[in-house]
Every structure is written in C-alpha cells, then in structure tokens.
Amino acid sequence: MTGYPEVVLAKELGLCYASLCTVSNYSTGISKNKLTVEEVFEVINNVKKGIMNIVEDFVNYKLPKNCNCSQSLEGNIIK
C-alpha cells in the first residue's frame, strides 16, 4: 500500500502530512502461501498498542508551526 493519493490531497489543501505504517507480511510476493486476513489482523493486534501510543503522543504534542505547508500552493496558477 502507498500513501500516494493522501499526500497529494494534503498538499493541495495546504495541510501538514505524516504517515505511520506497519509491515504485515515481510515476504509478500515471495512466499508460495497466500497471506490471510487472519494473519494481517494478528499483526495489527500485536502492534495496535504501540501505534495507539504513538498517535496519542503525536496528538498531545504541541508542534511548533514553522513549516510552509499552508502556503504550498501560493503563486501557483491553475488553468
């Protein structure tokens, strides 16, 4: 999976953007066995607490707003 459409849309809206990902199958495309939904949910359940801690820390952290994300499209001309 990629973060492609989200990052472009965030840029168009002048939003800051970050991605948080986890790997659910290291051998995808290599293994002869198909990845099951159960295996994906097992990985998600194993990392869920850590991911939630990261998200909570991020939400509670007061980021200094010194980026230019909100002005990313200034001066652009769309025809």
Backbone bond lengths (Angstrom), bond angles and torsions (degrees), N, CA, C in turn:
res aa  C-N    CA-C-N  psi(-1)  N-CA   C-N-CA  omega(-1)  CA-C   N-CA-C  phi
1 M - - - 1.445 - - 1.524 108.81 -
2 T 1.296 114.65 151.31 1.458 119.68 179.53 1.518 109.75 -122.82
3 G 1.296 116.02 170.84 1.449 121.35 174.85 1.509 110.64 -107.60
4 Y 1.342 116.08 20.68 1.467 119.36 -171.50 1.525 115.39 -56.77
5 P 1.320 120.82 -60.23 1.468 115.55 -173.08 1.526 112.45 -64.84
6 E 1.322 117.10 -32.96 1.465 120.06 -177.54 1.523 112.01 -64.51
7 V 1.327 116.97 -42.94 1.461 119.79 -177.26 1.526 111.21 -67.56
8 V 1.318 117.76 -36.24 1.464 121.06 178.33 1.526 110.13 -68.05
9 L 1.330 116.74 -44.51 1.465 119.85 179.50 1.525 111.61 -64.84
10 A 1.333 117.16 -39.74 1.466 120.64 177.02 1.526 110.27 -61.23
11 K 1.320 117.01 -42.52 1.469 121.53 178.71 1.525 110.55 -62.05
12 E 1.333 117.09 -44.36 1.464 120.70 179.30 1.528 111.79 -62.19
13 L 1.334 117.04 -31.10 1.461 121.02 179.91 1.526 112.65 -89.77
14 G 1.341 117.08 -1.80 1.455 120.74 -179.75 1.514 113.03 72.05
15 L 1.327 116.66 28.14 1.468 121.33 -178.61 1.524 111.58 -97.02
16 C 1.317 116.06 145.75 1.459 120.14 169.26 1.524 106.83 -70.54
17 Y 1.311 117.57 150.08 1.456 120.66 -174.17 1.524 110.00 -143.62
18 A 1.305 115.63 138.51 1.462 121.84 174.54 1.519 107.77 -141.41
19 S 1.310 116.49 155.16 1.458 121.24 -179.04 1.517 109.11 -123.80
20 L 1.315 116.74 139.62 1.456 122.91 176.07 1.521 106.79 -125.45
21 C 1.325 116.91 117.84 1.466 121.33 -174.41 1.521 111.01 -128.26
22 T 1.313 114.25 160.62 1.456 120.88 172.72 1.522 108.04 -140.23
23 V 1.315 116.56 149.97 1.461 121.66 179.66 1.518 108.43 -91.08
24 S 1.327 115.93 127.00 1.465 118.98 179.57 1.522 112.01 -101.48
25 N 1.328 117.70 -14.95 1.456 120.00 -179.87 1.528 109.06 -155.79
26 Y 1.330 116.50 104.70 1.459 121.40 -177.13 1.529 112.67 -67.18
27 S 1.314 117.92 -23.14 1.465 119.30 -174.21 1.526 112.74 -111.58
28 T 1.299 117.03 25.94 1.453 118.41 -179.59 1.523 110.09 -59.89
29 G 1.283 116.99 131.51 1.456 122.15 -177.15 1.509 113.71 85.30
30 I 1.326 117.43 -10.79 1.463 121.74 -179.98 1.523 110.31 -107.79
31 S 1.323 115.12 -41.35 1.456 121.00 -178.16 1.526 110.66 -67.45
32 K 1.318 116.27 146.02 1.464 121.23 176.12 1.526 111.21 -77.88
33 N 1.335 116.59 -18.09 1.462 121.39 -179.49 1.528 110.23 -92.20
34 K 1.328 115.22 142.61 1.453 119.99 176.08 1.522 109.82 -74.04
35 L 1.326 115.43 143.42 1.456 121.24 174.46 1.521 108.47 -73.03
36 T 1.318 116.51 132.18 1.462 120.32 -179.61 1.527 110.21 -98.84
37 V 1.310 115.55 157.87 1.459 121.39 175.98 1.524 109.89 -61.04
38 E 1.312 116.40 -37.16 1.462 120.52 179.80 1.527 111.05 -61.47
39 E 1.346 117.09 -40.01 1.469 120.75 178.79 1.526 111.05 -65.31
40 V 1.308 116.82 -40.15 1.465 120.48 178.35 1.525 109.91 -63.49
41 F 1.325 117.98 -46.54 1.459 121.17 179.48 1.523 112.03 -65.88
42 E 1.307 117.73 -31.19 1.469 120.82 176.21 1.533 109.75 -62.86
43 V 1.320 116.26 -45.61 1.471 119.76 178.20 1.520 110.12 -63.89
44 I 1.320 117.03 -44.68 1.466 120.55 -179.97 1.522 110.41 -59.11
45 N 1.321 117.01 -44.70 1.461 120.24 179.38 1.522 111.85 -64.53
46 N 1.329 117.17 -32.53 1.469 120.32 179.36 1.525 113.04 -71.95
47 V 1.327 117.70 -30.19 1.468 120.60 -176.80 1.534 113.02 -105.94
48 K 1.321 116.61 -3.64 1.466 121.10 -174.26 1.526 113.15 -55.44
49 K 1.315 118.00 -45.54 1.460 120.82 -177.44 1.529 110.83 -63.56
50 G 1.316 116.76 -43.70 1.463 120.24 179.23 1.517 112.13 -64.10
51 I 1.333 116.74 -41.56 1.461 120.56 178.91 1.530 110.37 -65.29
52 M 1.310 116.89 -43.44 1.462 119.70 179.22 1.521 111.16 -63.01
53 N 1.332 117.68 -36.72 1.469 120.87 176.67 1.528 110.91 -63.68
54 I 1.323 116.57 -42.05 1.466 120.75 178.99 1.530 109.85 -63.65
55 V 1.319 116.98 -45.98 1.467 120.97 -179.87 1.530 110.15 -62.45
56 E 1.324 117.22 -44.75 1.468 120.77 179.69 1.526 110.96 -62.34
57 D 1.328 117.21 -44.24 1.465 120.66 177.75 1.522 110.86 -60.61
58 F 1.323 116.67 -41.99 1.462 121.16 -179.37 1.522 111.16 -64.54
59 V 1.327 116.61 -44.91 1.464 121.03 -179.08 1.524 110.72 -63.02
60 N 1.319 116.95 -38.25 1.465 121.16 -177.37 1.525 113.62 -83.62
61 Y 1.324 118.21 -13.21 1.457 122.13 -178.33 1.522 109.43 -80.01
62 K 1.312 116.57 131.79 1.461 121.51 179.61 1.522 108.62 -88.95
63 L 1.320 115.19 95.71 1.461 120.63 -179.18 1.518 110.94 -73.91
64 P 1.324 116.58 135.10 1.459 118.02 173.24 1.531 108.90 -70.19
65 K 1.301 117.68 132.11 1.473 121.45 -177.76 1.528 108.03 -91.40
66 N 1.342 115.60 80.96 1.456 119.50 179.56 1.529 111.22 -121.56
67 C 1.324 115.65 24.27 1.462 119.58 178.29 1.525 109.69 -100.32
68 N 1.308 116.42 171.58 1.458 121.79 179.31 1.527 112.38 -108.55
69 C 1.325 117.24 20.42 1.468 120.19 -176.21 1.523 112.48 -56.45
70 S 1.326 117.28 -42.25 1.463 119.41 -176.47 1.527 112.89 -69.11
71 Q 1.317 117.68 -16.75 1.464 121.06 177.79 1.524 111.92 -106.78
72 S 1.324 117.70 17.16 1.460 121.02 -172.10 1.539 113.90 -62.24
73 L 1.316 117.18 -25.61 1.471 119.33 -178.52 1.517 112.91 -106.23
74 E 1.336 118.06 4.08 1.464 120.40 179.74 1.521 110.65 -59.49
75 G 1.311 115.85 133.97 1.455 120.45 178.32 1.506 114.30 84.80
76 N 1.324 117.40 -6.57 1.471 119.51 177.27 1.519 110.16 -78.81
77 I 1.290 115.96 145.30 1.456 121.40 178.82 1.524 108.31 -116.07
78 I 1.324 115.97 123.71 1.454 121.27 178.27 1.520 107.46 -109.06
79 K 1.320 115.90 121.81 1.469 120.18 -177.91 1.500 109.97 -110.80
